[in-house]
């Protein structure tokens, strides 16, 4: 999504048409300016998601096809999708792994106030729907061990 905001001329034009020319500069879309406009306005956020999500999905599908048709296709590909369940994207995957953390840990890691979580599917529901889940409130070694185990299972 970040690449689309930086580089996609159709996205740039749609953003300019919607929000004015100050949201796109020489380095692409000004994510902070756009965030100010959309995160406190559900209608604007919905508009932005309708603009970006189909493009993100198309890029992901193209990437998966490209790597799977290459000379040495990987046994496993991994994709991070923050709004997977919220967008219905889980149907495009063979398995879903949810890695979460307690709310206070997520807040500390972000370092800045963020109220976006209020519109997301509750963590408990994501964990319930996932094929594999891990609560990341321990050490990096523990997380690495979990990931290694899942990679081994899914690569078998």
KOLKEMI-384497 format. One record per residue: x, y, z of N, C-alpha, C in turn; residue in one letter. Coordinates in nm, 4 decimals, always signed. Layout:
! KOLKEMI-384497
((X; Y; Z); (X; Y; Z); (X; Y; Z); 'a')
...
! end
This chain:
! KOLKEMI-384497
((+0.0819; -0.1179; +0.0000); (+0.0000; +0.0000; +0.0000); (+0.0873; +0.1257; +0.0000); 'x')
((+0.1973; +0.1206; +0.0732); (+0.2867; +0.2357; +0.0784); (+0.3431; +0.2673; -0.0597); 'x')
((+0.3766; +0.1619; -0.1366); (+0.4286; +0.1845; -0.2707); (+0.3240; +0.2524; -0.3575); 'x')
((+0.1997; +0.2102; -0.3460); (+0.0927; +0.2728; -0.4241); (+0.0803; +0.4211; -0.3897); 'x')
((+0.0889; +0.4522; -0.2624); (+0.0798; +0.5919; -0.2201); (+0.1998; +0.6729; -0.2684); 'x')
((+0.3152; +0.6077; -0.2784); (+0.4356; +0.6767; -0.3257); (+0.4373; +0.6922; -0.4763); 'x')
((+0.3934; +0.5877; -0.5505); (+0.4261; +0.5801; -0.6925); (+0.3098; +0.5746; -0.7911); 'x')
((+0.1934; +0.5343; -0.7504); (+0.0855; +0.5082; -0.8460); (+0.0187; +0.6387; -0.8913); 'x')
((+0.0313; +0.6743; -1.0201); (-0.0263; +0.8012; -1.0669); (-0.1789; +0.8051; -1.0581); 'x')
((-0.2444; +0.6906; -1.0755); (-0.3908; +0.6880; -1.0634); (-0.4339; +0.7153; -0.9193); 'x')
((-0.3603; +0.6592; -0.8251); (-0.3884; +0.6860; -0.6836); (-0.3637; +0.8332; -0.6544); 'x')
((-0.2539; +0.8865; -0.7041); (-0.2232; +1.0286; -0.6819); (-0.3356; +1.1170; -0.7336); 'x')
((-0.3828; +1.0888; -0.8549); (-0.4877; +1.1732; -0.9126); (-0.6171; +1.1623; -0.8324); 'x')
((-0.6516; +1.0414; -0.7897); (-0.7731; +1.0245; -0.7103); (-0.7622; +1.1000; -0.5776); 'x')
((-0.6449; +1.0952; -0.5160); (-0.6237; +1.1676; -0.3900); (-0.6334; +1.3183; -0.4112); 'x')
((-0.5749; +1.3678; -0.5181); (-0.5821; +1.5107; -0.5485); (-0.7266; +1.5524; -0.5744); 'x')
((-0.7972; +1.4715; -0.6521); (-0.9372; +1.5027; -0.6815); (-1.0218; +1.5065; -0.5541); 'x')
((-0.9891; +1.4198; -0.4602); (-1.0690; +1.4092; -0.3372); (-1.0280; +1.5111; -0.2315); 'x')
((-0.8959; +1.5276; -0.2120); (-0.8472; +1.6060; -0.0990); (-0.7725; +1.7331; -0.1372); 'x')
((-0.7440; +1.7511; -0.2639); (-0.6705; +1.8698; -0.3072); (-0.5245; +1.8393; -0.3333); 'x')
((-0.4548; +1.9313; -0.4003); (-0.3181; +1.9055; -0.4445); (-0.2151; +1.8977; -0.3324); 'x')
((-0.2487; +1.9452; -0.2140); (-0.1491; +1.9446; -0.1061); (-0.1230; +1.8066; -0.0482); 'x')
((-0.1998; +1.7040; -0.0895); (-0.1772; +1.5701; -0.0337); (-0.0796; +1.4871; -0.1161); 'x')
((-0.0350; +1.5408; -0.2292); (+0.0621; +1.4683; -0.3121); (+0.1768; +1.5634; -0.3440); 'x')
((+0.2992; +1.5160; -0.3166); (+0.4178; +1.5961; -0.3451); (+0.5139; +1.5202; -0.4328); 'x')
((+0.6365; +1.5665; -0.4376); (+0.7394; +1.5030; -0.5213); (+0.7696; +1.3597; -0.4798); 'x')
((+0.7507; +1.3286; -0.3520); (+0.7780; +1.1937; -0.3017); (+0.6519; +1.1084; -0.2957); 'x')
((+0.5473; +1.1510; -0.3628); (+0.4224; +1.0758; -0.3614); (+0.3241; +1.1342; -0.2634); 'x')
((+0.2292; +1.0510; -0.2228); (+0.1235; +1.0962; -0.1328); (+0.1804; +1.1245; +0.0058); 'x')
((+0.1295; +1.2282; +0.0668); (+0.1672; +1.2655; +0.2032); (+0.0801; +1.1843; +0.2981); 'x')
((+0.1331; +1.0740; +0.3475); (+0.0554; +0.9818; +0.4300); (+0.0011; +1.0485; +0.5550); 'x')
((+0.0778; +1.1379; +0.6154); (+0.0322; +1.2060; +0.7366); (-0.0878; +1.2953; +0.7059); 'x')
((-0.0812; +1.3689; +0.5948); (-0.1920; +1.4569; +0.5571); (-0.3176; +1.3759; +0.5262); 'x')
((-0.2986; +1.2639; +0.4608); (-0.4132; +1.1787; +0.4283); (-0.4703; +1.1176; +0.5557); 'x')
((-0.3825; +1.0713; +0.6444); (-0.4276; +1.0127; +0.7707); (-0.5113; +1.1119; +0.8499); 'x')
((-0.4698; +1.2368; +0.8527); (-0.5469; +1.3395; +0.9234); (-0.6873; +1.3500; +0.8684); 'x')
((-0.7017; +1.3342; +0.7395); (-0.8331; +1.3483; +0.6757); (-0.9204; +1.2249; +0.6921); 'x')
((-0.8594; +1.1071; +0.6943); (-0.9418; +0.9856; +0.6896); (-0.9646; +0.9167; +0.8233); 'x')
((-0.8702; +0.9249; +0.9161); (-0.8847; +0.8431; +1.0363); (-0.9891; +0.8950; +1.1336); 'x')
((-1.0339; +1.0159; +1.1163); (-1.1413; +1.0663; +1.2008); (-1.2723; +1.0797; +1.1242); 'x')
((-1.2746; +1.0302; +1.0028); (-1.3946; +1.0392; +0.9198); (-1.4184; +0.9035; +0.8532); 'x')
((-1.5114; +0.8264; +0.9062); (-1.5344; +0.6912; +0.8522); (-1.5669; +0.6894; +0.7036); 'x')
((-1.6359; +0.7908; +0.6538); (-1.6687; +0.7931; +0.5108); (-1.5446; +0.8118; +0.4251); 'x')
((-1.4545; +0.8996; +0.4690); (-1.3309; +0.9211; +0.3938); (-1.2406; +0.7990; +0.4018); 'x')
((-1.2359; +0.7353; +0.5176); (-1.1559; +0.6142; +0.5326); (-1.2100; +0.5042; +0.4420); 'x')
((-1.3406; +0.4906; +0.4373); (-1.4015; +0.3904; +0.3497); (-1.3674; +0.4200; +0.2031); 'x')
((-1.3714; +0.5477; +0.1652); (-1.3360; +0.5850; +0.0280); (-1.1921; +0.5450; -0.0028); 'x')
((-1.1009; +0.5783; +0.0892); (-0.9592; +0.5460; +0.0683); (-0.9382; +0.3954; +0.0583); 'x')
((-1.0036; +0.3205; +0.1428); (-0.9900; +0.1745; +0.1379); (-1.0465; +0.1185; +0.0080); 'x')
((-1.1573; +0.1733; -0.0409); (-1.2122; +0.1285; -0.1706); (-1.1161; +0.1602; -0.2845); 'x')
((-1.0422; +0.2691; -0.2712); (-0.9419; +0.3048; -0.3724); (-0.8228; +0.2100; -0.3679); 'x')
((-0.7700; +0.1862; -0.2480); (-0.6433; +0.1143; -0.2347); (-0.6550; -0.0374; -0.2286); 'x')
((-0.7517; -0.0896; -0.1580); (-0.7550; -0.2343; -0.1349); (-0.7596; -0.3183; -0.2620); 'x')
((-0.8404; -0.2845; -0.3616); (-0.8358; -0.3664; -0.4846); (-0.6982; -0.3644; -0.5520); 'x')
((-0.6308; -0.2506; -0.5469); (-0.4974; -0.2412; -0.6061); (-0.3959; -0.3245; -0.5268); 'x')
((-0.4087; -0.3226; -0.3955); (-0.3200; -0.4021; -0.3105); (-0.3407; -0.5508; -0.3391); 'x')
((-0.4650; -0.5924; -0.3481); (-0.4946; -0.7335; -0.3767); (-0.4389; -0.7718; -0.5133); 'x')
((-0.4596; -0.6880; -0.6134); (-0.4098; -0.7195; -0.7477); (-0.2579; -0.7327; -0.7482); 'x')
((-0.1896; -0.6431; -0.6783); (-0.0433; -0.6531; -0.6705); (-0.0003; -0.7805; -0.5994); 'x')
((-0.0700; -0.8158; -0.4932); (-0.0342; -0.9364; -0.4190); (-0.0544; -1.0609; -0.5048); 'x')
((-0.1669; -1.0673; -0.5743); (-0.1948; -1.1822; -0.6603); (-0.0887; -1.1921; -0.7696); 'x')
((-0.0536; -1.0807; -0.8305); (+0.0502; -1.0812; -0.9344); (+0.1836; -1.1281; -0.8777); 'x')
((+0.2181; -1.0813; -0.7577); (+0.3443; -1.1224; -0.6947); (+0.3444; -1.2731; -0.6692); 'x')
((+0.2354; -1.3256; -0.6151); (+0.2289; -1.4702; -0.5880); (+0.2421; -1.5506; -0.7161); 'x')
((+0.1773; -1.5060; -0.8221); (+0.1889; -1.5760; -0.9508); (+0.3323; -1.5707; -1.0032); 'x')
((+0.3930; -1.4551; -0.9901); (+0.5306; -1.4392; -1.0379); (+0.6263; -1.5321; -0.9642); 'x')
((+0.6191; -1.5365; -0.8322); (+0.7130; -1.6218; -0.7589); (+0.6807; -1.7692; -0.7775); 'x')
((+0.5536; -1.8030; -0.7940); (+0.5192; -1.9449; -0.8100); (+0.5553; -1.9974; -0.9478); 'x')
((+0.5658; -1.9099; -1.0464); (+0.5999; -1.9525; -1.1823); (+0.7484; -1.9381; -1.2129); 'x')
((+0.8258; -1.8937; -1.1153); (+0.9691; -1.8774; -1.1357); (+1.0405; -2.0101; -1.1446); 'x')
((+1.1707; -2.0063; -1.1722); (+1.2465; -2.1305; -1.1909); (+1.2576; -2.2142; -1.0631); 'x')
((+1.2596; -2.1515; -0.9474); (+1.2670; -2.2228; -0.8201); (+1.1605; -2.1677; -0.7260); 'x')
((+1.0340; -2.2037; -0.7490); (+0.9286; -2.1455; -0.6666); (+0.9440; -2.1854; -0.5199); 'x')
((+0.9166; -2.0924; -0.4313); (+0.9294; -2.1236; -0.2886); (+0.8194; -2.2198; -0.2444); 'x')
((+0.8502; -2.2946; -0.1422); (+0.7520; -2.3864; -0.0843); (+0.6448; -2.3062; -0.0096); 'x')
((+0.6848; -2.1904; +0.0392); (+0.5976; -2.1109; +0.1254); (+0.6185; -1.9635; +0.0955); 'x')
((+0.5104; -1.8907; +0.0846); (+0.5196; -1.7447; +0.0800); (+0.4430; -1.6900; +0.1996); 'x')
((+0.4876; -1.5751; +0.2475); (+0.4275; -1.5135; +0.3653); (+0.3898; -1.3705; +0.3300); 'x')
((+0.2727; -1.3307; +0.3732); (+0.2244; -1.1959; +0.3469); (+0.1676; -1.1392; +0.4756); 'x')
((+0.2068; -1.0170; +0.5094); (+0.1523; -0.9491; +0.6267); (+0.0375; -0.8595; +0.5808); 'x')
((-0.0797; -0.8805; +0.6396); (-0.1972; -0.8013; +0.6028); (-0.2681; -0.7575; +0.7304); 'x')
((-0.2505; -0.6318; +0.7686); (-0.3111; -0.5837; +0.8930); (-0.4636; -0.5945; +0.8956); 'x')
((-0.5314; -0.5747; +0.7834); (-0.6782; -0.5784; +0.7794); (-0.7291; -0.7044; +0.7093); 'x')
((-0.6632; -0.8141; +0.7306); (-0.6985; -0.9375; +0.6589); (-0.8446; -0.9751; +0.6775); 'x')
((-0.8872; -0.9931; +0.8009); (-1.0248; -1.0349; +0.8264); (-1.1242; -0.9239; +0.7953); 'x')
((-1.0861; -0.8009; +0.8230); (-1.1761; -0.6884; +0.8011); (-1.2110; -0.6705; +0.6534); 'x')
((-1.1210; -0.7152; +0.5642); (-1.1440; -0.7022; +0.4203); (-1.1887; -0.8333; +0.3558); 'x')
((-1.2025; -0.9397; +0.4340); (-1.2414; -1.0682; +0.3782); (-1.1275; -1.1369; +0.3043); 'x')
((-1.0050; -1.0922; +0.3258); (-0.8908; -1.1433; +0.2518); (-0.8453; -1.2824; +0.2892); 'x')
((-0.8932; -1.3350; +0.4002); (-0.8465; -1.4664; +0.4440); (-0.8786; -1.5762; +0.3430); 'x')
((-0.9767; -1.5549; +0.2555); (-1.0133; -1.6573; +0.1572); (-0.9048; -1.6788; +0.0519); 'x')
((-0.8103; -1.5869; +0.0414); (-0.7038; -1.5992; -0.0588); (-0.5841; -1.6786; -0.0090); 'x')
((-0.5902; -1.7330; +0.1113); (-0.4732; -1.7972; +0.1715); (-0.5045; -1.9383; +0.2162); 'x')
((-0.4015; -2.0222; +0.2106); (-0.4151; -2.1602; +0.2554); (-0.4165; -2.1691; +0.4073); 'x')
((-0.3474; -2.0789; +0.4738); (-0.3417; -2.0784; +0.6203); (-0.3229; -1.9345; +0.6670); 'x')
((-0.3780; -1.9073; +0.7848); (-0.3635; -1.7744; +0.8446); (-0.2958; -1.7893; +0.9798); 'x')
((-0.1915; -1.7085; +0.9984); (-0.1201; -1.7041; +1.1256); (-0.1421; -1.5653; +1.1839); 'x')
((-0.1944; -1.5609; +1.3045); (-0.2142; -1.4335; +1.3731); (-0.1096; -1.4217; +1.4830); 'x')
((-0.0377; -1.3112; +1.4782); (+0.0557; -1.2794; +1.5869); (+0.0064; -1.1493; +1.6474); 'x')
((-0.0264; -1.1553; +1.7734); (-0.0817; -1.0395; +1.8417); (-0.0043; -1.0155; +1.9711); 'x')
((-0.0466; -0.9150; +2.0426); (+0.0136; -0.8834; +2.1721); (-0.0947; -0.8184; +2.2569); 'x')
((-0.0795; -0.8196; +2.3884); (-0.1777; -0.7528; +2.4735); (-0.1865; -0.6036; +2.4381); 'x')
((-0.3021; -0.5421; +2.4609); (-0.3210; -0.4013; +2.4229); (-0.2135; -0.3074; +2.4767); 'x')
((-0.1719; -0.3269; +2.5997); (-0.0715; -0.2366; +2.6571); (+0.0644; -0.2538; +2.5897); 'x')
((+0.0948; -0.3752; +2.5449); (+0.2210; -0.3992; +2.4736); (+0.2152; -0.3345; +2.3352); 'x')
((+0.1013; -0.3514; +2.2658); (+0.0858; -0.2881; +2.1340); (+0.0977; -0.1364; +2.1462); 'x')
((+0.0348; -0.0788; +2.2470); (+0.0403; +0.0666; +2.2663); (+0.1826; +0.1127; +2.2932); 'x')
((+0.2553; +0.0393; +2.3758); (+0.3938; +0.0774; +2.4066); (+0.4824; +0.0665; +2.2831); 'x')
((+0.4595; -0.0339; +2.2008); (+0.5404; -0.0518; +2.0805); (+0.5119; +0.0562; +1.9763); 'x')
((+0.3879; +0.1014; +1.9692); (+0.3536; +0.2092; +1.8758); (+0.4194; +0.3393; +1.9175); 'x')
((+0.4168; +0.3672; +2.0458); (+0.4810; +0.4875; +2.0974); (+0.3999; +0.6144; +2.0831); 'x')
((+0.2958; +0.6117; +2.0041); (+0.2090; +0.7286; +1.9881); (+0.0644; +0.6839; +2.0019); 'x')
((-0.0227; +0.7717; +2.0489); (-0.1643; +0.7335; +2.0594); (-0.2208; +0.6973; +1.9224); 'x')
((-0.3059; +0.5976; +1.9198); (-0.3618; +0.5503; +1.7942); (-0.4973; +0.4891; +1.8239); 'x')
((-0.6024; +0.5463; +1.7704); (-0.7353; +0.4936; +1.7987); (-0.7906; +0.4077; +1.6850); 'x')
((-0.7035; +0.3685; +1.5918); (-0.7499; +0.2870; +1.4795); (-0.8018; +0.1510; +1.5229); 'x')
((-0.7524; +0.1002; +1.6344); (-0.7913; -0.0349; +1.6757); (-0.9398; -0.0467; +1.7054); 'x')
((-1.0046; +0.0635; +1.7368); (-1.1462; +0.0562; +1.7719); (-1.2328; +0.0094; +1.6545); 'x')
((-1.1824; +0.0255; +1.5309); (-1.2608; -0.0171; +1.4145); (-1.2205; -0.1548; +1.3634); 'x')
((-1.1260; -0.2171; +1.4307); (-1.0771; -0.3473; +1.3866); (-1.1510; -0.4605; +1.4570); 'x')
((-1.1448; -0.5751; +1.3956); (-1.1983; -0.6957; +1.4564); (-1.1237; -0.7211; +1.5869); 'x')
((-1.1927; -0.7564; +1.6934); (-1.1227; -0.7822; +1.8206); (-1.0170; -0.8923; +1.8059); 'x')
((-0.9084; -0.8750; +1.8786); (-0.7975; -0.9717; +1.8731); (-0.8454; -1.1138; +1.9019); 'x')
((-0.9357; -1.1285; +1.9978); (-0.9856; -1.2622; +2.0332); (-1.0524; -1.3291; +1.9136); 'x')
((-1.1251; -1.2500; +1.8328); (-1.1913; -1.3051; +1.7149); (-1.0885; -1.3433; +1.6086); 'x')
((-0.9856; -1.2626; +1.5910); (-0.8803; -1.2964; +1.4951); (-0.8124; -1.4275; +1.5354); 'x')
((-0.7845; -1.4411; +1.6631); (-0.7207; -1.5631; +1.7133); (-0.8123; -1.6829; +1.6913); 'x')
((-0.9418; -1.6656; +1.7162); (-1.0383; -1.7746; +1.6980); (-1.0433; -1.8201; +1.5524); 'x')
((-1.0350; -1.7278; +1.4607); (-1.0446; -1.7603; +1.3183); (-0.9149; -1.8156; +1.2594); 'x')
((-0.8031; -1.7845; +1.3194); (-0.6729; -1.8199; +1.2630); (-0.6466; -1.9701; +1.2690); 'x')
((-0.5630; -2.0161; +1.1776); (-0.5161; -2.1542; +1.1817); (-0.4092; -2.1706; +1.2890); 'x')
((-0.3308; -2.0658; +1.3088); (-0.2255; -2.0641; +1.4103); (-0.2260; -1.9256; +1.4736); 'x')
((-0.1998; -1.9202; +1.6030); (-0.1968; -1.7897; +1.6703); (-0.0890; -1.7888; +1.7772); 'x')
((-0.0363; -1.6697; +1.7995); (+0.0684; -1.6519; +1.8995); (+0.0506; -1.5149; +1.9641); 'x')
((+0.0537; -1.5126; +2.0955); (+0.0495; -1.3869; +2.1690); (+0.1936; -1.3473; +2.1970); 'x')
((+0.2369; -1.2410; +2.1325); (+0.3764; -1.1976; +2.1358); (+0.3996; -1.1045; +2.2547); 'x')
((+0.4091; -1.1648; +2.3720); (+0.4363; -1.0851; +2.4925); (+0.5625; -1.1341; +2.5631); 'x')
((+0.6392; -1.2155; +2.4907); (+0.7614; -1.2709; +2.5491); (+0.8853; -1.2176; +2.4804); 'x')
((+0.9829; -1.3041; +2.4694); (+1.1122; -1.2644; +2.4131); (+1.1139; -1.2823; +2.2617); 'x')
((+1.2124; -1.2218; +2.1989); (+1.2309; -1.2382; +2.0558); (+1.2645; -1.3834; +2.0226); 'x')
((+1.3392; -1.4496; +2.1094); (+1.3716; -1.5914; +2.0875); (+1.2454; -1.6773; +2.0882); 'x')
((+1.1517; -1.6460; +2.1762); (+1.0260; -1.7216; +2.1804); (+0.9447; -1.7000; +2.0530); 'x')
((+0.9406; -1.5775; +2.0067); (+0.8712; -1.5484; +1.8812); (+0.9389; -1.6208; +1.7656); 'x')
((+1.0706; -1.6142; +1.7597); (+1.1449; -1.6835; +1.6539); (+1.1156; -1.8333; +1.6544); 'x')
((+1.1085; -1.8931; +1.7725); (+1.0792; -2.0368; +1.7823); (+0.9393; -2.0669; +1.7292); 'x')
((+0.8417; -1.9830; +1.7633); (+0.7057; -2.0018; +1.7128); (+0.7052; -1.9943; +1.5601); 'x')
((+0.7680; -1.8914; +1.5058); (+0.7705; -1.8727; +1.3607); (+0.8402; -1.9903; +1.2930); 'x')
((+0.9518; -2.0349; +1.3475); (+1.0240; -2.1488; +1.2894); (+0.9368; -2.2738; +1.2886); 'x')
((+0.8615; -2.2959; +1.3954); (+0.7726; -2.4116; +1.4035); (+0.6622; -2.4031; +1.2968); 'x')
((+0.6039; -2.2856; +1.2804); (+0.4968; -2.2691; +1.1823); (+0.5533; -2.2855; +1.0404); 'x')
((+0.6682; -2.2277; +1.0141); (+0.7289; -2.2421; +0.8811); (+0.7539; -2.3901; +0.8522); 'x')
((+0.8049; -2.4626; +0.9499); (+0.8304; -2.6057; +0.9313); (+0.7002; -2.6806; +0.9038); 'x')
((+0.5968; -2.6512; +0.9784); (+0.4664; -2.7189; +0.9577); (+0.4102; -2.6894; +0.8186); 'x')
((+0.4131; -2.5616; +0.7799); (+0.3518; -2.5234; +0.6525); (+0.4379; -2.5614; +0.5331); 'x')
((+0.5647; -2.5871; +0.5540); (+0.6540; -2.6234; +0.4457); (+0.6601; -2.7737; +0.4244); 'x')
((+0.6055; -2.8484; +0.5164); (+0.6139; -2.9959; +0.5105); (+0.5283; -3.0523; +0.3981); 'x')
! end
